[in-house]
Amino acid sequence: DAELHEPGDPDFEERAVQIEGEEVLEGLGRVALDEIAQIKSALARVKAGTYGVCVKCGEDIADNRLEAVPYAARCIKCA
């Protein structure tokens, strides 16, 4: 994060490449923060005893879906 706010390269082409890389890193950071939030939500459902139950329709979420996406809050039909 600190590197993203440092002054860029004065060379136009280098700066363009640098900006593109920064945009990718910022996007990855947003994705990571979103995934962390989803994991925290799943842990709260575990604590509440509702983990594995679709938050939309109330049906059980298939085991293979939970294996693929352990923080899934919805069954495949509702997702």
Secondary structure, DSSP 8 states (H G I E B T S, - for coil): -TGGGS---SSHHHHHHHHHHHHHHHHHHHHHHHHHHHHHHHHHHHHHT-TTB-TTT--B--HHHHHH-TT--S-TTT-
